[in-house]
Structures are given as C-alpha cells and as structure tokens.
Amino acid sequence: MEYSELVAASRECGKLCQPIASYDGKFIATVSKATALQANVVSQQYKLVIRSSRSLMIKKQLQLPPGFIPKMVKWYKPMAIRLSDEPLDYEIHRIFAANDEGEVRIWDLDGMFDVASNGIDDLRSVVVVRQINWGSNVPIKNVEWGRSPDEILVFSDYQVSLAVWSLVGRESVEIYHPKYFTAKGFSFQPDTRHLTILSRPVSEDIISVYGGPLSELETLSTFGLPDFYDAKGFQWSPDGKWIAAYDTITNFQVGIYTPLGGLYRVFAMEDIGLGVCDIEWSPAGNLLAVASYDGVIRCLNTWTFTPTVILKHSTSINTKERIIFVEQPVNGKDVHFKYQRVQSYPVCPPKLRSSLTDAPPKTGFSMVEFNKDGTLLATRFDLIPTALWIWSLRTMAPLAVLVHVRKIKSVEWHPQKPHLLLIICANSQTKDDETYDNYDLADVGNENDCCLYIWNAEWRNPYALSVPRVGTAFSSVTDAKWLRSKVGVDDRGDNHTPDDDSELDLRAKLLICDRGSFTVGYLDDEQEPEDEDTKVQRLIDGVQQQEWAELTATSYIEDTFAMVDQRRRVIKAV
C-alpha cells in the first residue's frame, strides 16, 4: 500500500463534514475554518477547499458567508443510464453546502479551475437557495440532489414537507408529508428519473410517482399500501420494472408493484414471528435480497418472486470448507492485526447478549451489500456484529467468513473492481457498546488501532491495512471510501507523466480520513505468490463448495416440485 502526502484539516471541521470525493474520484472536497476581522469584530468563516485526488493540490477555495455553518456537503451523483447524446453526467462536477436553517449554496466547478485568482469565488457560478416558507421552528433535516444536476430536494423535519427546487428557474414545488427523509422514503425511476415518494398523509401509506418539468410537475401514479401496517421503505428495481416495498417488523410482507401501482406479487411468511429488516436489489435486477429478523436472507427471483437462494446465518459456524478467517493481534513495536485461517471447527464468533425487549431486535441485518456484478454478497448478522459473511451467488455458498476483534461499522465494494471489498471496524469500545456472552472487548486490542481491512477474492488471505501515523495523525481512522479511477484524466497542475497516470489509475484508490486529516492510498492488487499447500487448499475449497451447491440446488428443486404438486392437488379439490 502506497500513500500520498498527509493533508491536515481542522478537527472541528472534521466533525461537521468528513472529506468527500466527487463521483468520478477526480476531486476531494473538505471544509476549512478561518478567522476574519470585519469592523473590528472577529468572526469565524468556513470555506470549501477543492483538491485534486492525485496530487492533493488546492484547485479552488469556495468562501462561505459569515454565520453559515455547513452541516451537509454533497457532490452530484450521476444517473446510471445515459438517455441521450448529452455529455456524460460523470463529467459534471457540482457540489452544494447546506446549513440547517434552509440555505443551500451550489457551485458548478467545471471551467472554474482556470481562474487566475485561487481564493476568490466567481459569483456567477454560485446558486443560492433559501427555504424560508416553513419558518424558523421547522429545521431542515436533509438535502439531496434531484432528478438532474439542476434540481435539489430539501426535506423538513417532522415530516412536514419536501421542497423540489430548480436551480435554473429559482422556483420550487412542495410535496407534503414525506414519510422519511432518507433513501428509504424517496427514489428515482432508473430510466426516466421520475421522482418517487413514500408518504403518509392520513392513516395509510402511499407511494407517488412524479414526472414532467418542475413548473408543470404532475402525479403520474399514486397507489396505497392497504395491507401494510407501517411501511419501512421501498426500492426501484435497476431495470425500472418493479417497485418493492416492505412492511414493519411485526408483519413479514414484501409487496411487488408495477410503475403504475398494480400489485404483482406479495411475498409473505406468516410462520415467522418477526418481519423484514431490509431489502436490496442485485445490480442486474435479477434477484431481490430480503433480510429478516430470523437470521435468514432470502433471494427472490424476478419471475415468480419466490426464494431461489436461501442464506442462513448462525452463531456457531461448522463447515467442511476452511473459509473462516479470525483476526489476531500480533505483538511487536506497534500492536497490529492479521487474519489467520481457522483449522478447527465449529467456530463461535462473539455473540451479543439479547433480550425480548430489544428494539429493534438484534437478530436482523444492518449490512446487505451486492458487489458490482452481482456475483457476491456481503452481510453482517447483527447478533454476531464482529463477523462478516461473504457469499457466492454462483455456488450459493459462503466464500469467506471474517471474524474481527471489533464490531464492523461499514463495508463497501469497489465501484469498478467487483472482487475488492473494504471493511471498517470500530476503533475502540465506547460507552454505548453492547456486551457479549462469550467475548470481552476490553481485554483485546488497542483503542488507537487503525481498523481497515481489504478482502480480495483473488487473494489467499484478507489483509489488514496499517495506516502510517504522522505525530497524532491517524491515531484512529474515522472513515474510508473507495475512489473511482479514470485512465487518461488530464489533471492540470500535476507533475506526472502519462505512463505514471495510467499505472496509478489502474490501481485501486482509497480516501482515508482521520478526525483532522486525510490521505489517499494506492492498493497493490497482488500478494506474495501462493505456496503449494495453499494452492491445494484453494482447489479443495472450490470442489467442496461446488458439491455443497449441487446438494442445495437438488434439495431446492425437490422442494419446488413438491410445492407445485401440492398446489395442483388443492386446485383439483376445489
């Protein structure tokens, strides 16, 4: 792993907003704080600093007005499908900063980097939106990009309203009673980018689809969810053919709807006491993963919306395949960690103490993530939060189970390389951490450990990253994100040859953040060559997984035929 130079930032600004990268990975934005003297009065001002992700050189500084405290900073994320011959969306670099009082400032950065004065804004490139209709008693809860780079969505608190703003006409349209201000409550149709909102104006949940220009925004379809007690979210399928919604914890039900609101299928299980905790579509849209509070993820096919793959998680792992890796501290000058393959089974990862009064129950899933091509699935069963399961959807078997010292905070697949997975674990035990039945966090690890891990399907072992410390910097990593790479990017001002650009752009890049600094790391895609014993073990693992998959598939086919035969008998009897 190679690292760029360290960039220091204000610790206070790091609490407000972590460094974030543009969608194409070309630029990194940070919040900086400066002291200004105006009329003999000392005031604090913030600014956005835009840097090159390659050289970390400052490209632009965007000054914020006095008194403006940025609570949200977000780059524009393009649509996945290109609908016309217009320039590709990922070439658009727009960013906004918003406070919690209803003011949003938006910059279009394309073409601004040639400005001679590096510290002065080009005022023509700034669009200011002020949402003042709700009054001072209704704060802003969230701001998101809308259907295009020319729209933003402003969500109020208390489910009062959603304001859709046009950055061209400086006009807005309000949609009342949105149920959630997160991605669970709004989405966009992948092909047409129609805005879709989950709302609850009265006693029933409603999903509405809006289309047309903002000045003539119209409701294309509206349909209720009468059989739902309290809808917890919905998602469009990647091909735009289906809307999947799921109900509250007490009602195991997933409804599949057409874009016009027709109910196509209902997947429900009455024999399970608790319901669905999350759903996730595969990137190709051929599978819908339904995670429930019984420790099982059921992958539904999109022909009949019945389970094709069933992934069961248990607190005791006993498999013939040697696929479990346990993180172990290694003593040395500095305490660090490495993975070791488990040789004896069963393995019992640290289990949380749970009770019937837990809300929500600890038997659900907080992470269900498909990789880029939909062949792998990473899951975290919350009852054993230090263990990460990585499933192969080709063999319907786990490829690896990674057991860590600390609980897993987040995971992220590489956006371009489907075999790479980033894992972030908690740095230390906090006061609100849960207790474990068979594990004591206080006796293991060091509160200053940098807990970043990489799993590569092409490596024989996972890898724990060791981030170099400079003084007090990176005593604990707070966040890390993959950066997209684009070969041949012309980054003016960077002293690199085209050959160097191509070599670095082919390597996976990580944006690694501390509380007051950040750096960019370049990952080596190759490990040391395997020895003969490891090669033999890998072949054995592959054969055993294939045998397990064939047995599972045979069992599933037999169960399916039995179910079809039973239904035929019922129809005959009727």
Salt bridges, closest charged atoms under 4 A:
GLU2 OE2 - ARG507 NH1 3.60
GLU12 OE1 - LYS33 NZ 2.94
ASP24 OD2 - HIS93 NE2 2.70
GLU103 OE2 - ARG105 NH1 3.19
GLU103 OE2 - ARG130 NH2 3.75
ASP108 OD2 - ARG94 NE 3.39
ASP110 OD1 - HIS93 ND1 2.78
ASP114 OD1 - ARG492 NE 3.59
ASP122 OD1 - ARG124 NE 3.32
GLU144 OE2 - LYS74 NZ 2.77
ASP150 OD1 - ARG94 NH1 2.66
GLU151 OE2 - ARG147 NH2 2.55
ASP205 OD1 - LYS179 NZ 2.90
ASP205 OD1 - ARG200 NH1 2.86
ASP230 OD1 - LYS179 NZ 2.35
ASP230 OD2 - LYS232 NZ 3.39
ASP294 OD2 - ARG298 NH2 2.83
ASP382 OD1 - ARG380 NH2 2.90
ASP433 OD1 - LYS407 NZ 3.13
GLU434 OE1 - LYS407 NZ 3.87
ASP437 OD1 - ARG353 NE 3.16
ASP491 OD1 - LYS59 NZ 3.78
ASP501 OD1 - ARG54 NH1 2.47
ASP505 OD1 - ARG54 NH2 3.50
ASP524 OD1 - ARG507 NH2 2.65
ASP525 OD2 - LYS417 NZ 3.06
GLU530 OE2 - ARG538 NE 3.07
ASP541 OD2 - ARG341 NH1 3.33
ASP565 OD2 - ARG569 NH2 3.10
